[in-house]
Amino acid sequence: MTAGEVAALIAAIAIAVLVLGLLTALFSLIATLRALRETTEELRRTTLPLVHEMRETVAQANAELGKVDGLLVTAESISTTVDSASKLAYLTFSNPVVKVLAFSAGAARAARRFRRSAKD
């Protein structure tokens, strides 16, 4: 065997080892990609129903908010009506009630003076 043949044999063995190493790395990469694909598929299977449920929940919440908004508008309307009615009642009864109270206070004072003067 000549030196060239030995060098060629060593180069062939080195290339074979390199090819075997590359094939091992390739098979490992393929296995990793399969696991990644399975994980992605599992994630898709679990998240799609969750997203669907979330959409239904948001739609329900929007419907409930619409109902609450209607109730708030009604309550505001009732509050405005009660406020107007109380102002009207105040304006209607305040002047006569004040006059009656003033008259009764004056009458009570006059009755006391009358009793005092009747005793003397």
N, CA, C and O atoms as a GROMACS GRO file, in nm:
protein
  480
    1MET      N    1   0.082  -0.116   0.000
    1MET     CA    2   0.000   0.000   0.000
    1MET      C    3   0.088   0.124   0.000
    1MET      O    4   0.185   0.137   0.074
    2THR      N    5   0.051   0.209  -0.081
    2THR     CA    6   0.130   0.330  -0.093
    2THR      C    7   0.074   0.437   0.001
    2THR      O    8  -0.034   0.420   0.059
    3ALA      N    9   0.145   0.542   0.016
    3ALA     CA   10   0.104   0.650   0.106
    3ALA      C   11  -0.022   0.716   0.055
    3ALA      O   12  -0.104   0.761   0.136
    4GLY      N   13  -0.040   0.723  -0.073
    4GLY     CA   14  -0.162   0.783  -0.132
    4GLY      C   15  -0.283   0.698  -0.101
    4GLY      O   16  -0.391   0.749  -0.072
    5GLU      N   17  -0.264   0.565  -0.108
    5GLU     CA   18  -0.376   0.475  -0.079
    5GLU      C   19  -0.415   0.483   0.070
    5GLU      O   20  -0.533   0.482   0.103
    6VAL      N   21  -0.316   0.492   0.157
    6VAL     CA   22  -0.342   0.503   0.302
    6VAL      C   23  -0.416   0.634   0.330
    6VAL      O   24  -0.511   0.637   0.408
    7ALA      N   25  -0.372   0.740   0.265
    7ALA     CA   26  -0.438   0.870   0.284
    7ALA      C   27  -0.581   0.864   0.232
    7ALA      O   28  -0.671   0.920   0.295
    8ALA      N   29  -0.603   0.797   0.120
    8ALA     CA   30  -0.738   0.783   0.065
    8ALA      C   31  -0.825   0.700   0.158
    8ALA      O   32  -0.943   0.731   0.179
    9LEU      N   33  -0.766   0.590   0.216
    9LEU     CA   34  -0.840   0.506   0.309
    9LEU      C   35  -0.878   0.585   0.435
    9LEU      O   36  -0.991   0.573   0.483
   10ILE      N   37  -0.786   0.664   0.487
   10ILE     CA   38  -0.813   0.746   0.606
   10ILE      C   39  -0.920   0.851   0.573
   10ILE      O   40  -1.009   0.876   0.654
   11ALA      N   41  -0.912   0.911   0.456
   11ALA     CA   42  -1.011   1.011   0.414
   11ALA      C   43  -1.147   0.946   0.398
   11ALA      O   44  -1.248   1.005   0.436
   12ALA      N   45  -1.153   0.824   0.342
   12ALA     CA   46  -1.280   0.754   0.326
   12ALA      C   47  -1.342   0.720   0.461
   12ALA      O   48  -1.462   0.735   0.480
   13ILE      N   49  -1.260   0.675   0.556
   13ILE     CA   50  -1.310   0.643   0.690
   13ILE      C   51  -1.360   0.770   0.759
   13ILE      O   52  -1.465   0.769   0.823
   14ALA      N   53  -1.286   0.879   0.745
   14ALA     CA   54  -1.327   1.006   0.806
   14ALA      C   55  -1.458   1.054   0.746
   14ALA      O   56  -1.546   1.104   0.817
   15ILE      N   57  -1.471   1.040   0.613
   15ILE     CA   58  -1.595   1.082   0.548
   15ILE      C   59  -1.711   0.994   0.593
   15ILE      O   60  -1.822   1.043   0.613
   16ALA      N   61  -1.687   0.863   0.608
   16ALA     CA   62  -1.792   0.770   0.653
   16ALA      C   63  -1.836   0.805   0.795
   16ALA      O   64  -1.955   0.805   0.825
   17VAL      N   65  -1.740   0.836   0.883
   17VAL     CA   66  -1.774   0.875   1.020
   17VAL      C   67  -1.854   1.005   1.019
   17VAL      O   68  -1.950   1.021   1.093
   18LEU      N   69  -1.812   1.098   0.935
   18LEU     CA   70  -1.881   1.226   0.923
   18LEU      C   71  -2.023   1.206   0.871
   18LEU      O   72  -2.117   1.268   0.922
   19VAL      N   73  -2.039   1.120   0.771
   19VAL     CA   74  -2.172   1.092   0.716
   19VAL      C   75  -2.259   1.026   0.823
   19VAL      O   76  -2.377   1.060   0.837
   20LEU      N   77  -2.202   0.930   0.899
   20LEU     CA   78  -2.278   0.865   1.006
   20LEU      C   79  -2.320   0.968   1.113
   20LEU      O   80  -2.432   0.963   1.163
   21GLY      N   81  -2.232   1.058   1.147
   21GLY     CA   82  -2.265   1.164   1.244
   21GLY      C   83  -2.376   1.254   1.192
   21GLY      O   84  -2.468   1.289   1.265
   22LEU      N   85  -2.367   1.291   1.063
   22LEU     CA   86  -2.471   1.374   1.003
   22LEU      C   87  -2.605   1.302   0.997
   22LEU      O   88  -2.710   1.361   1.022
   23LEU      N   89  -2.602   1.171   0.964
   23LEU     CA   90  -2.726   1.092   0.961
   23LEU      C   91  -2.788   1.082   1.100
   23LEU      O   92  -2.910   1.090   1.114
   24THR      N   93  -2.705   1.065   1.203
   24THR     CA   94  -2.755   1.059   1.340
   24THR      C   95  -2.821   1.192   1.378
   24THR      O   96  -2.929   1.195   1.437
   25ALA      N   97  -2.755   1.301   1.344
   25ALA     CA   98  -2.810   1.434   1.373
   25ALA      C   99  -2.941   1.455   1.296
   25ALA      O  100  -3.036   1.513   1.349
   26LEU      N  101  -2.946   1.409   1.171
   26LEU     CA  102  -3.066   1.422   1.090
   26LEU      C  103  -3.183   1.344   1.149
   26LEU      O  104  -3.295   1.394   1.155
   27PHE      N  105  -3.157   1.220   1.193
   27PHE     CA  106  -3.263   1.139   1.254
   27PHE      C  107  -3.311   1.202   1.385
   27PHE      O  108  -3.430   1.200   1.415
   28SER      N  109  -3.218   1.257   1.461
   28SER     CA  110  -3.255   1.324   1.585
   28SER      C  111  -3.342   1.447   1.556
   28SER      O  112  -3.440   1.473   1.626
   29LEU      N  113  -3.305   1.520   1.451
   29LEU     CA  114  -3.382   1.637   1.411
   29LEU      C  115  -3.522   1.597   1.364
   29LEU      O  116  -3.620   1.664   1.396
   30ILE      N  117  -3.532   1.488   1.290
   30ILE     CA  118  -3.662   1.440   1.245
   30ILE      C  119  -3.749   1.400   1.364
   30ILE      O  120  -3.869   1.431   1.366
   31ALA      N  121  -3.692   1.333   1.462
   31ALA     CA  122  -3.767   1.294   1.582
   31ALA      C  123  -3.815   1.417   1.659
   31ALA      O  124  -3.928   1.421   1.708
   32THR      N  125  -3.729   1.516   1.668
   32THR     CA  126  -3.766   1.639   1.738
   32THR      C  127  -3.879   1.711   1.664
   32THR      O  128  -3.971   1.764   1.727
   33LEU      N  129  -3.872   1.714   1.531
   33LEU     CA  130  -3.977   1.778   1.452
   33LEU      C  131  -4.110   1.703   1.466
   33LEU      O  132  -4.216   1.766   1.471
   34ARG      N  133  -4.106   1.570   1.473
   34ARG     CA  134  -4.229   1.493   1.494
   34ARG      C  135  -4.290   1.527   1.630
   34ARG      O  136  -4.411   1.546   1.642
   35ALA      N  137  -4.206   1.533   1.732
   35ALA     CA  138  -4.256   1.567   1.866
   35ALA      C  139  -4.315   1.709   1.866
   35ALA      O  140  -4.418   1.733   1.929
   36LEU      N  141  -4.250   1.800   1.797
   36LEU     CA  142  -4.300   1.937   1.787
   36LEU      C  143  -4.434   1.940   1.715
   36LEU      O  144  -4.524   2.013   1.756
   37ARG      N  145  -4.448   1.864   1.609
   37ARG     CA  146  -4.572   1.858   1.534
   37ARG      C  147  -4.685   1.802   1.623
   37ARG      O  148  -4.796   1.855   1.622
   38GLU      N  149  -4.656   1.696   1.699
   38GLU     CA  150  -4.756   1.638   1.788
   38GLU      C  151  -4.797   1.736   1.897
   38GLU      O  152  -4.915   1.747   1.931
   39THR      N  153  -4.700   1.807   1.951
   39THR     CA  154  -4.729   1.906   2.055
   39THR      C  155  -4.813   2.019   1.999
   39THR      O  156  -4.907   2.066   2.064
   40THR      N  157  -4.781   2.064   1.878
   40THR     CA  158  -4.857   2.170   1.814
   40THR      C  159  -5.001   2.125   1.789
   40THR      O  160  -5.095   2.201   1.811
   41GLU      N  161  -5.018   2.002   1.744
   41GLU     CA  162  -5.152   1.948   1.718
   41GLU      C  163  -5.232   1.939   1.849
   41GLU      O  164  -5.350   1.973   1.852
   42GLU      N  165  -5.168   1.893   1.955
   42GLU     CA  166  -5.235   1.884   2.086
   42GLU      C  167  -5.274   2.023   2.135
   42GLU      O  168  -5.384   2.042   2.189
   43LEU      N  169  -5.186   2.119   2.118
   43LEU     CA  170  -5.215   2.256   2.158
   43LEU      C  171  -5.333   2.311   2.079
   43LEU      O  172  -5.420   2.378   2.135
   44ARG      N  173  -5.337   2.284   1.950
   44ARG     CA  174  -5.449   2.329   1.867
   44ARG      C  175  -5.580   2.264   1.911
   44ARG      O  176  -5.683   2.330   1.918
   45ARG      N  177  -5.575   2.136   1.942
   45ARG     CA  178  -5.697   2.065   1.985
   45ARG      C  179  -5.750   2.120   2.118
   45ARG      O  180  -5.872   2.124   2.138
   46THR      N  181  -5.663   2.162   2.206
   46THR     CA  182  -5.710   2.211   2.336
   46THR      C  183  -5.746   2.359   2.334
   46THR      O  184  -5.835   2.401   2.407
   47THR      N  185  -5.678   2.438   2.251
   47THR     CA  186  -5.705   2.581   2.253
   47THR      C  187  -5.827   2.620   2.170
   47THR      O  188  -5.894   2.717   2.204
   48LEU      N  189  -5.858   2.550   2.063
   48LEU     CA  190  -5.973   2.588   1.982
   48LEU      C  191  -6.104   2.582   2.061
   48LEU      O  192  -6.183   2.675   2.050
   49PRO      N  193  -6.130   2.478   2.139
   49PRO     CA  194  -6.253   2.482   2.220
   49PRO      C  195  -6.251   2.593   2.325
   49PRO      O  196  -6.355   2.653   2.355
   50LEU      N  197  -6.134   2.621   2.380
   50LEU     CA  198  -6.126   2.729   2.478
   50LEU      C  199  -6.156   2.865   2.414
   50LEU      O  200  -6.223   2.949   2.474
   51VAL      N  201  -6.105   2.885   2.295
   51VAL     CA  202  -6.133   3.012   2.224
   51VAL      C  203  -6.282   3.021   2.193
   51VAL      O  204  -6.341   3.129   2.205
   52HIS      N  205  -6.343   2.910   2.153
   52HIS     CA  206  -6.486   2.909   2.124
   52HIS      C  207  -6.566   2.943   2.250
   52HIS      O  208  -6.660   3.022   2.245
   53GLU      N  209  -6.530   2.882   2.364
   53GLU     CA  210  -6.597   2.912   2.490
   53GLU      C  211  -6.579   3.058   2.529
   53GLU      O  212  -6.671   3.122   2.579
   54MET      N  213  -6.458   3.110   2.507
   54MET     CA  214  -6.431   3.249   2.541
   54MET      C  215  -6.519   3.342   2.457
   54MET      O  216  -6.570   3.441   2.509
   55ARG      N  217  -6.538   3.311   2.329
   55ARG     CA  218  -6.623   3.394   2.244
   55ARG      C  219  -6.767   3.391   2.294
   55ARG      O  220  -6.835   3.494   2.296
   56GLU      N  221  -6.815   3.273   2.334
   56GLU     CA  222  -6.951   3.262   2.386
   56GLU      C  223  -6.966   3.342   2.515
   56GLU      O  224  -7.068   3.408   2.537
   57THR      N  225  -6.865   3.335   2.600
   57THR     CA  226  -6.870   3.409   2.727
   57THR      C  227  -6.871   3.559   2.702
   57THR      O  228  -6.944   3.632   2.768
   58VAL      N  229  -6.790   3.604   2.609
   58VAL     CA  230  -6.787   3.748   2.577
   58VAL      C  231  -6.922   3.791   2.519
   58VAL      O  232  -6.970   3.900   2.551
   59ALA      N  233  -6.982   3.708   2.435
   59ALA     CA  234  -7.112   3.742   2.379
   59ALA      C  235  -7.217   3.750   2.490
   59ALA      O  236  -7.301   3.840   2.489
   60GLN      N  237  -7.212   3.656   2.584
   60GLN     CA  238  -7.305   3.660   2.698
   60GLN      C  239  -7.284   3.785   2.782
   60GLN      O  240  -7.380   3.850   2.823
   61ALA      N  241  -7.159   3.818   2.807
   61ALA     CA  242  -7.128   3.937   2.888
   61ALA      C  243  -7.178   4.063   2.818
   61ALA      O  244  -7.230   4.154   2.883
   62ASN      N  245  -7.165   4.069   2.686
   62ASN     CA  246  -7.215   4.185   2.612
   62ASN      C  247  -7.367   4.195   2.623
   62ASN      O  248  -7.421   4.304   2.638
   63ALA      N  249  -7.435   4.080   2.615
   63ALA     CA  250  -7.581   4.082   2.629
   63ALA      C  251  -7.622   4.129   2.768
   63ALA      O  252  -7.715   4.208   2.782
   64GLU      N  253  -7.552   4.080   2.870
   64GLU     CA  254  -7.582   4.123   3.007
   64GLU      C  255  -7.554   4.271   3.027
   64GLU      O  256  -7.628   4.341   3.096
   65LEU      N  257  -7.446   4.320   2.967
   65LEU     CA  258  -7.416   4.463   2.977
   65LEU      C  259  -7.525   4.547   2.911
   65LEU      O  260  -7.558   4.655   2.959
   66GLY      N  261  -7.579   4.496   2.801
   66GLY     CA  262  -7.690   4.566   2.736
   66GLY      C  263  -7.811   4.574   2.828
   66GLY      O  264  -7.877   4.678   2.836
   67LYS      N  265  -7.841   4.463   2.898
   67LYS     CA  266  -7.953   4.463   2.992
   67LYS      C  267  -7.928   4.560   3.107
   67LYS      O  268  -8.017   4.636   3.146
   68VAL      N  269  -7.806   4.558   3.161
   68VAL     CA  270  -7.771   4.648   3.271
   68VAL      C  271  -7.781   4.794   3.226
   68VAL      O  272  -7.826   4.880   3.302
   69ASP      N  273  -7.739   4.820   3.103
   69ASP     CA  274  -7.747   4.956   3.050
   69ASP      C  275  -7.893   5.000   3.043
   69ASP      O  276  -7.925   5.114   3.078
   70GLY      N  277  -7.980   4.910   2.998
   70GLY     CA  278  -8.123   4.943   2.995
   70GLY      C  279  -8.178   4.970   3.134
   70GLY      O  280  -8.258   5.061   3.152
   71LEU      N  281  -8.136   4.889   3.231
   71LEU     CA  282  -8.181   4.911   3.368
   71LEU      C  283  -8.132   5.045   3.423
   71LEU      O  284  -8.205   5.115   3.493
   72LEU      N  285  -8.008   5.080   3.390
   72LEU     CA  286  -7.955   5.208   3.437
   72LEU      C  287  -8.030   5.326   3.375
   72LEU      O  288  -8.056   5.426   3.442
   73VAL      N  289  -8.065   5.313   3.247
   73VAL     CA  290  -8.141   5.420   3.182
   73VAL      C  291  -8.278   5.434   3.248
   73VAL      O  292  -8.324   5.545   3.273
   74THR      N  293  -8.342   5.319   3.277
   74THR     CA  294  -8.472   5.322   3.343
   74THR      C  295  -8.461   5.382   3.483
   74THR      O  296  -8.544   5.464   3.522
   75ALA      N  297  -8.359   5.342   3.557
   75ALA     CA  298  -8.339   5.396   3.692
   75ALA      C  299  -8.314   5.546   3.688
   75ALA      O  300  -8.362   5.620   3.773
   76GLU      N  301  -8.238   5.591   3.590
   76GLU     CA  302  -8.212   5.734   3.576
   76GLU      C  303  -8.340   5.809   3.545
   76GLU      O  304  -8.364   5.917   3.598
   77SER      N  305  -8.423   5.751   3.460
   77SER     CA  306  -8.551   5.814   3.427
   77SER      C  307  -8.640   5.822   3.550
   77SER      O  308  -8.704   5.925   3.574
   78ILE      N  309  -8.645   5.713   3.628
   78ILE     CA  310  -8.726   5.713   3.750
   78ILE      C  311  -8.672   5.816   3.849
   78ILE      O  312  -8.749   5.888   3.913
   79SER      N  313  -8.541   5.822   3.861
   79SER     CA  314  -8.480   5.919   3.953
   79SER      C  315  -8.514   6.062   3.912
   79SER      O  316  -8.543   6.146   3.997
   80THR      N  317  -8.509   6.089   3.783
   80THR     CA  318  -8.543   6.223   3.735
   80THR      C  319  -8.689   6.255   3.764
   80THR      O  320  -8.722   6.366   3.806
   81THR      N  321  -8.778   6.156   3.743
   81THR     CA  322  -8.921   6.176   3.769
   81THR      C  323  -8.946   6.201   3.917
   81THR      O  324  -9.022   6.292   3.953
   82VAL      N  325  -8.883   6.122   4.004
   82VAL     CA  326  -8.900   6.140   4.148
   82VAL      C  327  -8.844   6.275   4.191
   82VAL      O  328  -8.903   6.342   4.275
   83ASP      N  329  -8.732   6.314   4.135
   83ASP     CA  330  -8.673   6.443   4.169
   83ASP      C  331  -8.767   6.556   4.129
   83ASP      O  332  -8.788   6.650   4.206
   84SER      N  333  -8.823   6.547   4.011
   84SER     CA  334  -8.917   6.650   3.966
   84SER      C  335  -9.041   6.652   4.054
   84SER      O  336  -9.089   6.759   4.091
   85ALA      N  337  -9.092   6.534   4.090
   85ALA     CA  338  -9.210   6.527   4.175
   85ALA      C  339  -9.180   6.585   4.314
   85ALA      O  340  -9.264   6.655   4.370
   86SER      N  341  -9.064   6.556   4.368
   86SER     CA  342  -9.031   6.608   4.501
   86SER      C  343  -9.014   6.760   4.498
   86SER      O  344  -9.053   6.829   4.592
   87LYS      N  345  -8.956   6.814   4.390
   87LYS     CA  346  -8.945   6.959   4.377
   87LYS      C  347  -9.083   7.023   4.367
   87LYS      O  348  -9.110   7.127   4.428
   88LEU      N  349  -9.170   6.958   4.289
   88LEU     CA  350  -9.305   7.010   4.273
   88LEU      C  351  -9.379   7.007   4.407
   88LEU      O  352  -9.448   7.102   4.443
   89ALA      N  353  -9.366   6.895   4.481
   89ALA     CA  354  -9.430   6.885   4.612
   89ALA      C  355  -9.374   6.990   4.707
   89ALA      O  356  -9.449   7.052   4.783
   90TYR      N  357  -9.247   7.009   4.704
   90TYR     CA  358  -9.184   7.110   4.791
   90TYR      C  359  -9.240   7.249   4.759
   90TYR      O  360  -9.278   7.325   4.848
   91LEU      N  361  -9.242   7.281   4.628
   91LEU     CA  362  -9.292   7.412   4.590
   91LEU      C  363  -9.441   7.427   4.622
   91LEU      O  364  -9.485   7.536   4.657
   92THR      N  365  -9.516   7.320   4.612
   92THR     CA  366  -9.660   7.326   4.638
   92THR      C  367  -9.690   7.341   4.786
   92THR      O  368  -9.776   7.421   4.825
   93PHE      N  369  -9.621   7.263   4.869
   93PHE     CA  370  -9.654   7.260   5.011
   93PHE      C  371  -9.569   7.351   5.099
   93PHE      O  372  -9.609   7.381   5.211
   94SER      N  373  -9.455   7.396   5.052
   94SER     CA  374  -9.366   7.471   5.140
   94SER      C  375  -9.426   7.604   5.183
   94SER      O  376  -9.422   7.638   5.301
   95ASN      N  377  -9.480   7.680   5.092
   95ASN     CA  378  -9.534   7.811   5.126
   95ASN      C  379  -9.656   7.798   5.220
   95ASN      O  380  -9.658   7.866   5.322
   96PRO      N  381  -9.756   7.715   5.189
   96PRO     CA  382  -9.868   7.703   5.284
   96PRO      C  383  -9.827   7.645   5.419
   96PRO      O  384  -9.878   7.688   5.522
   97VAL      N  385  -9.737   7.548   5.420
   97VAL     CA  386  -9.694   7.490   5.547
   97VAL      C  387  -9.622   7.593   5.631
   97VAL      O  388  -9.644   7.599   5.752
   98VAL      N  389  -9.537   7.674   5.570
   98VAL     CA  390  -9.467   7.779   5.644
   98VAL      C  391  -9.568   7.878   5.701
   98VAL      O  392  -9.554   7.924   5.814
   99LYS      N  393  -9.670   7.912   5.622
   99LYS     CA  394  -9.771   8.006   5.669
   99LYS      C  395  -9.850   7.947   5.786
   99LYS      O  396  -9.879   8.017   5.883
  100VAL      N  397  -9.885   7.818   5.776
  100VAL     CA  398  -9.959   7.754   5.884
  100VAL      C  399  -9.873   7.748   6.010
  100VAL      O  400  -9.922   7.775   6.120
  101LEU      N  401  -9.747   7.714   5.996
  101LEU     CA  402  -9.658   7.710   6.112
  101LEU      C  403  -9.641   7.848   6.175
  101LEU      O  404  -9.641   7.862   6.297
  102ALA      N  405  -9.628   7.947   6.092
  102ALA     CA  406  -9.614   8.084   6.143
  102ALA      C  407  -9.742   8.127   6.214
  102ALA      O  408  -9.738   8.189   6.320
  103PHE      N  409  -9.856   8.094   6.154
  103PHE     CA  410  -9.985   8.130   6.215
  103PHE      C  411 -10.002   8.060   6.348
  103PHE      O  412 -10.045   8.121   6.446
  104SER      N  413  -9.967   7.928   6.353
  104SER     CA  414  -9.984   7.853   6.478
  104SER      C  415  -9.887   7.905   6.585
  104SER      O  416  -9.922   7.911   6.703
  105ALA      N  417  -9.767   7.941   6.545
  105ALA     CA  418  -9.672   7.996   6.643
  105ALA      C  419  -9.724   8.130   6.695
  105ALA      O  420  -9.716   8.155   6.815
  106GLY      N  421  -9.775   8.215   6.607
  106GLY     CA  422  -9.830   8.344   6.649
  106GLY      C  423  -9.952   8.325   6.737
  106GLY      O  424  -9.970   8.397   6.836
  107ALA      N  425 -10.038   8.228   6.701
  107ALA     CA  426 -10.158   8.203   6.781
  107ALA      C  427 -10.120   8.152   6.919
  107ALA      O  428 -10.181   8.192   7.018
  108ALA      N  429 -10.019   8.066   6.926
  108ALA     CA  430  -9.975   8.014   7.056
  108ALA      C  431  -9.918   8.127   7.140
  108ALA      O  432  -9.943   8.131   7.261
  109ARG      N  433  -9.845   8.216   7.082
  109ARG     CA  434  -9.789   8.330   7.154
  109ARG      C  435  -9.901   8.422   7.205
  109ARG      O  436  -9.899   8.470   7.318
  110ALA      N  437  -9.997   8.445   7.117
  110ALA     CA  438 -10.110   8.532   7.156
  110ALA      C  439 -10.190   8.466   7.268
  110ALA      O  440 -10.235   8.534   7.360
  111ALA      N  441 -10.208   8.334   7.261
  111ALA     CA  442 -10.284   8.264   7.366
  111ALA      C  443 -10.211   8.274   7.499
  111ALA      O  444 -10.274   8.291   7.603
  112ARG      N  445 -10.079   8.262   7.498
  112ARG     CA  446 -10.001   8.276   7.622
  112ARG      C  447 -10.015   8.416   7.681
  112ARG      O  448 -10.031   8.432   7.802
  113ARG      N  449 -10.009   8.516   7.597
  113ARG     CA  450 -10.022   8.655   7.644
  113ARG      C  451 -10.164   8.678   7.698
  113ARG      O  452 -10.185   8.746   7.798
  114PHE      N  453 -10.259   8.618   7.627
  114PHE     CA  454 -10.398   8.634   7.671
  114PHE      C  455 -10.418   8.570   7.808
  114PHE      O  456 -10.486   8.627   7.894
  115ARG      N  457 -10.359   8.451   7.829
  115ARG     CA  458 -10.369   8.384   7.959
  115ARG      C  459 -10.300   8.466   8.068
  115ARG      O  460 -10.351   8.478   8.180
  116ARG      N  461 -10.184   8.522   8.034
  116ARG     CA  462 -10.112   8.603   8.134
  116ARG      C  463 -10.193   8.726   8.172
  116ARG      O  464 -10.203   8.761   8.290
  117SER      N  465 -10.251   8.790   8.072
  117SER     CA  466 -10.327   8.912   8.101
  117SER      C  467 -10.456   8.877   8.172
  117SER      O  468 -10.507   8.958   8.248
  118ALA      N  469 -10.512   8.758   8.149
  118ALA     CA  470 -10.636   8.719   8.217
  118ALA      C  471 -10.607   8.687   8.364
  118ALA      O  472 -10.696   8.706   8.447
  119LYS      N  473 -10.490   8.641   8.399
  119LYS     CA  474 -10.452   8.607   8.534
  119LYS      C  475 -10.429   8.736   8.616
  119LYS      O  476 -10.456   8.740   8.736
  120ASP      N  477 -10.382   8.835   8.552
  120ASP     CA  478 -10.348   8.960   8.622
  120ASP      C  479 -10.468   9.037   8.652
  120ASP      O  480 -10.460   9.144   8.712
   0.00000   0.00000   0.00000
